[in-house]
Amino acid sequence: MDERIIRMVTRSVTNNRLLPLIALAGLAFGQAPAPPASSPVVIDLAQALARAKQYAGQIQSANLTLAQATEDRVQAKAATKPQISALSQYIYTEGNGTPSGVFVSNDGVHVYNDQGLVHEDVMPVFLKSAQQRAAAAEAVARAKVDVAARGLNATVITDYYAIADAARKLDNATLGVTEARKFVDITQMQETGGEVAHADVVKAQIQLQQRQIDLNEAQVTVAKAKIALAVLIFTDLTTEYSVKDDLDQADLLPPLPEARTQAAASNPDVKAAGFTVDQAGYDVSVARYGYLPTVGLDFFYGLNSNAFALHNRDGDRNVGAVAQITVNIPVWNWGATKSKVKQAELRQDQARLDLSIAQRALQGQIASAHAEAEGALRQVAMLRDGVSLAADSLRLTLLRYQAGEATAFEVADAQSTVKQARDAYDDGLARYRVALANLRTLMGTL
């Protein structure tokens, strides 16, 4: 078998098929081929936002607050239901020859209490504000989860497009190195032919070195941008990934009236402020309950006797039932209830003011975000034309240089100009995408 494999490898050398047969030989000798390297994860913006919501601490904190508010609502509802409990008690009092023992307040030397108790507070059954307050608090907490998500979205969006922008600038830097190296070759050929001085070669080499520095800086910028986003969307910062470049995607800018209407209907800040107003209103009602009497119903069934037995010595039953109604009427508490009502009313006024502020702030944010996106979109068209003009200028300047009509400084200046134009265009695209994404976040569509 060894000779056959050697002959196969020898033939494959001339046929350029060596690598597959080496893997085959490895299998023949019991060696498995090395597994292929895993390709980097490619994520789009929607996936980045979803990952951030899964791993970000502020979202988890808001969700925990929501879970607590949900439990408050469950407890408020349970408070309207009858409460059942059981009592098992034995009381021993030192005897002194009397039926009560040494403590006259006791019912005997031996007292046994084994009872079941059903208790109901009547007023919460009819007064629903406590339950409604808890439900409003839960709605506030749920809206604040969306608020936290929106704030996180803004950071993720910025970091995402920072990577896309940096990757494009890396491509620009690579292209700049290629163009600078080409210019070095041209100047060296011109110098060899005696057409230019050595100073032109030096200038071209300096230009190449600067472009290489730009390339290194672009690589560092990409790495730093990916780390900033990885902190938000991955548990392992060493995960290899890249982002989908959608900077050229032609998404239309929604009209300002449409953006305002949609934002007013779905903005989490306004929703949270509105639910807070509702909660404050129920707080006022609950505070006013302090002026009302409380009514309690209690039903006892079980044993309360001096002997742990169903009957006493005379044959009478020790086990039985008792029911009682308790009415507690508030008379005077030095103005505490009035103060609580006033405090709740002040919180309600504050909540209404906060709602008004949130609504006005939203309109301002929508107008600002729309203006930013609109301005960035107009600028993109101009920057695109600038790239075409700069590239054409570089081409013509290089031709003029080869014809002896331009200097090396003009070529270097044209190369710098075209690089700046490319970078500015990519910055403009990223600026528009960020502005559009932020506007959609305010509108609640992202």
N, C-alpha and C positions, 0 to 999 in steps of 0.2 A: 504493500500500500504506500510506503514511503516513496518508492521510486516513481510510482504513478503520479503522486502529488507533485514531486519535483518536476516531472515532465510537463505537467499542466501549468505550473508556475513559469517554467522556461518559455513555453509557447505564449503565455499571456503577456510576457514582457514586450514582445514584438507587436502584439495586438492591443497594447495599452489597456489590459484588463487585469492588472496585477492586484489591485486592492480588493476586488470581490473574491479572488481566489485565495488571498491571504486569510480573509475571514473564513473561507471554507476550510482551509488547512487548520485553522484554529479549532474549528468544530471537530475535525477528524482526530485531533490530539486531545479532545475533551476540554478545550478552552472555549468558553462562551465569549462572543464579541462584546466589546464595551457598549453599554446602552447609549443611545443618542442623547446629546445634550438637550435639555428641555428649552423650548423657545420662550422668550419673554412674554409675559402677559400683556395683551393689548386691550386697553379699556377705553370706553367712550365717556362722555360727560355724565350721561345718565347712570352708568355703572359706578363712576366715581362718587356721585352724590349718594347713591344707595349704600355703597361701602362706608362712606363717612357716617351716615345715620346709624349704621350697625356698630361701629367701633368708637365713635366720638363720645367723650365723657360727658359733655354738656347735654347730649340727647339722653343718655342713660340717666343722668340726674333728673332731667325733666320727666322722664317716664316713671322714675321712682316717686316723684312728687305726685304724679297722676295716680299711681297705685295707692298711695296713702289717702288721697282725696276720695277714691272709689271706696275704700274701707270706711271712711267717715260717712259716706252716703248709706252704706249697708248698715252701719250702727244707728244712724238716725231713723232708718226704717224699722229696725228691730226694736227701738225704744217705744214704738206704738203698739207692740204686741205684748200679750200677757207674759210675765216672767215666772217661771216655775223653779222652785228650789226645795231642798230637803234639809231638815234639821234633826240631828241626833245628839242628845245632850244628857249628861248625868251630873247632878249636883249633890254633893255630900256636905251636910252640916253637922257639926259636933253636937251630940245629944246631951240634954240636961234634965231629962224626965218630962219635958213638955212636948206637945205635938210639933212645934216649930223648931225645936232645938235652941241652941244658944243665940241664933239670930232670929228675932221675932218677925222680921220681914220675909223670911223664907216660909215655904209651904210644908216643910217637913224635913226630917233628917235625911231622907232619901227622896230625890225628885228625878223623875225620868221624863224626858221630852224627846219624842220621836214623831215628827210631823212633816207633812208635805204642805208647801205654801204656794199659792197662786196670787201674784200681785199684778195689778194693772193701774197705771197712771192714766186717768181718763182724758185729761186735757190734750195731750199730744195726739190722741186719736182724731180729735176734731180740729185742732190747730195744726195746719200742715206746713207752716213756715219753716220749721226746723229741717224737715225733709227737703223742702224746696231750696233752702240755703245750702244744704250739703250737695244737692244736685247742681246748683249754680257754681259752687266751688269746684266740683269735678269738671264742669265745662270750662272754667277758667284754667285749670291745670292742663286740660287737653289742648286748649288753644296755645298755652305757653310751650307745649311740646313743639307745636308748629312754629312758634316764634324762635325757639332755639334752633330748629332745623333750618329756618330761613337765614339766621345769622351764620350758621355753619355753611350753608350753601354759598353765601357770598365769598367766604374764604376759599372753599373748594374751587369755585369758578375761577377766582383770580389765580390760584396755584396751578390749576389745570391749563389755562391758556398761557401762563408763564412758561410752562414746559413746551407747549406747542410753538410759542414764539421763539424760545431759546433754541429749539431744535432747528427751526428755519434759519436762525442766525448762524448756527453751526454749519449748515449747508452753505450759507453765504460766505462764511469764513473759509470753508474748504474751496469753494469756487474762486475766492480771492487769492488763495495760495496758488492755485493752478494758473490763474492769469498773471500773477507776479512772477512765477517761475518761467512762464512763456516769455515774458518781457526780458528776463535775465538772459534767456537763450538768444533772443533777438539782438540784444545789445552785445553779447559776446561774439555773435556772428558778424555784426556790423564792425566791431572793433577789429576782428581778424581781417576783415576786408579793408581796413584802414578808413572806414567811412565815419566813425565816431571816436571820441576820445575815451580813455579808460574811466574818466569820471562818470560817464553814462552807465558803465557796468557797475560801478560802485553804487550809484543812485538806485539802480534796479535791484541790487542785492540788499540794500537798506530797505527798499520797499518790500521785498520778499520776506525779510526778517520781521518787519512789522506785521505783515499778514499772518505769519506763523505765530506771532504773539497773540494776535486777534483770535486765531484758531484755538490756541490753548485756553484763552480766556472764555471762549464760547463753550468749550468742553466743560470747564469748571462751572459755568453758569447753568448748563443743562443738569449736571450732577446735583447742584444745590437745589435747583427747582424741583427735581424728582424727589429729593429727600423731604422737602417741605410738604409735598402732597402725600408722600408715603406715610408720614406720621399720622395723617388723618384717615387713610383708607386701608392700611395694612397693619397687621400685628407684628410682622417681621420687616424691619427696615431694609434688609438685604434682598428683598424680593425684586427680581428683575422684571421690569415692566416698561411699557411705553404707552403714550396716549394717542388716540386717533386724531389726526389733524383735520379739523373741519373748518379751518380759517377761511377757506375759499367757498364754503357753503353759502349759497345765496338765500338766506332767510329774510323774509320781508319784515319791515318795522311796522308794528301795528299802529293805527292812528291814535292820537292822544286821547280823544273822547272815549274810544273803546278801552284803552288802557285804564283810564280813570274809573270807568263803570265796573270793569272786571275786578280791579283792585279793591274798590269799596265793598264788593260783595264777598270777597274771599280772603282779604288780608288778615293774617292771624293777630296782628297787633290790635286792630280795630275789634276783632271778635273777642279777644281777651278783655279789652276794656269794656265792651258791651256786657259780657257775662259778669264782670266785676260790678257793674252798676246793678244788675239783677241781684247779685249776692248781697250787695249793700242794702237793697230794698228789703230783702228778707231778714237781714240783721236788725233793721228797725222794727219789724213785726215781732221778732223773737224778743227784743228788748222790752217791747210793750207788754209782753206776756207777764212781766213782773208785777203789773197792776192787777192781774187776775188771780182768783183763788185756785189752788191746786186740789184736785180730788183724787183720792186713792182708794182702790177696792182691794181687800185682802180676804182670802179664804184659806182657813187652816183645817187640816184633817190629820188626826193621829192621836198620839198618846201624851198626856200630861198628868202624871199621877205620882203617888208616893211608892208605887210598886210597879215593877216591870211585868204587867199582866193585863189580860184583856178585861178582867173583872176584879173588883176589890173584895174584901172579906165579906161584905154584906151582899155580894152578888150583883152589884151595880156595874154597868159598863164603864171602863176607863177610856175606851176609844170612841172618838166622836168628831164633830165638825163645829167650826165657829166661823162666822163671817163678820167683817167690819168695814165701815165706810169712814174715811178720814177726809175732812175738809179743812184746808189750811188757808185762812183769809189774811192777806197782807194788810197791816194797819199802819205801821210807821217804820221806816228804815233810814231816816235821816237824809232823804233825798237821793239815795243810791240808785233807785230805779229810774228816777227822772234824769239823773246824770248819764246812766247807761243809754237811755233813749236819745238824749241829746248827742252823745258820742256817736251812736249809730247813724244819726241824721247827718252829722258832720262827715262821717266816712262816706255816706251816700253822695253828699255834695262834692266831695273830693273825687269820687269815682266818676261822677258826671263830668267834672272838669277834665279829668284824665281822658275820658272818651272824646271830648271835644278836641283836646290837644292832639290825640292820636289821629283823629280824622283829618285835622288840618295838616299835621306832619306828613301823613300819607299823601295828600294831594301835592304837597311840596316835593316829596321824594319822587313821586311819579313824574311830575313836570321836569324835575332835574334829570332823572334817569332817561327820560325820553329825549330831552335836549342833548344829553351826552351822546346817546346812540345816534341821533340824527346828525349831529356834527361830525361824529366819527365816520358815519357812512359817506357824507359828502367828502371828507378828507381822503377816504380810501381811493376814490376815483382820481383825485389829483396826484396822490402818491403813486398810483399805478402808472399814470402818464410820466411821472418823474423817473421811474425805473426805466421805461422805454427810451426816454430822452438821454438818460445817463449812459445806458448801454450803447446807444447809437453814437454818442459822443466819444466813448472809449474806443469803439471800433474805428471811427474816422480819425481820431488822434493817433492811434497806432499805425494806421495806413500812412498818415502824414509823416510820422516819425521814420517809417521805413523808406519814405521817399525823400527824407532829408529836410522836410518842411516844418517839423515840430521838434521840441526838445524833450529830453528824458523827464524833466520836471513836469512838463505838460502831460505826459503819459502817466506819471505817478499820481498827479492831481486828478486825472480822469479816473484812474483805478480807485482812488479813495472816494471820489464822488459817487461812483456806481455802487460801491459797497455801502456807503451811507444811505443811498436811495433805496437799496434793497432792504436794509435793516429798518428804515423808516416805514416802508410799505408793510413789512411784516408786523411792526409795532402798531400800525394803523388798523390792520386786520384784527389783531388781538384785542385792541382797544374796542373795536366795534362789537366783537363777539362777547366780550366781558360786559359791555354796557347793555347789549341786548339780553344777555342771560340775567343780569341784575334786574332789568325791567320786567322780564317774565317772572322772576321770583317775587317781585312786588305784586304782580298781577295774580300770583298763585297758580300759574300754569307750568311751573318748573319745580 
